[in-house]
Amino acid sequence: MKKLSVTIKLDMSVPEDWELVETSEGTPVLKLPNGQFLDIAIEPLFTSNPEETWASTEDEDTLNDFLDMVDSEEVVYEFITH
């Protein structure tokens, strides 16, 4: 196998009441005001035609095979105030 490095950076405008919290393992996640938590992570999207609609797979084996190829993942959250 060969190595593929993918860097994903998102700049988002989010509601003021979103907070950064850490799980018991020290993983940063977002705390939403409705009692939910959000972790932004990789989700593979597939299509049979790159000009058409892309969608996640319903086949768990395909998803697991893809996720098994991920050696590491890093998500950094930072609120920017002006």
Summary of the structure (lengths in Angstrom):
residues: 82
radius of gyration: 15.9
end to end distance: 44.7
largest distance: 44.9
contacts: 97
relative contact order: 0.16
helix: 11%
strand: 15%
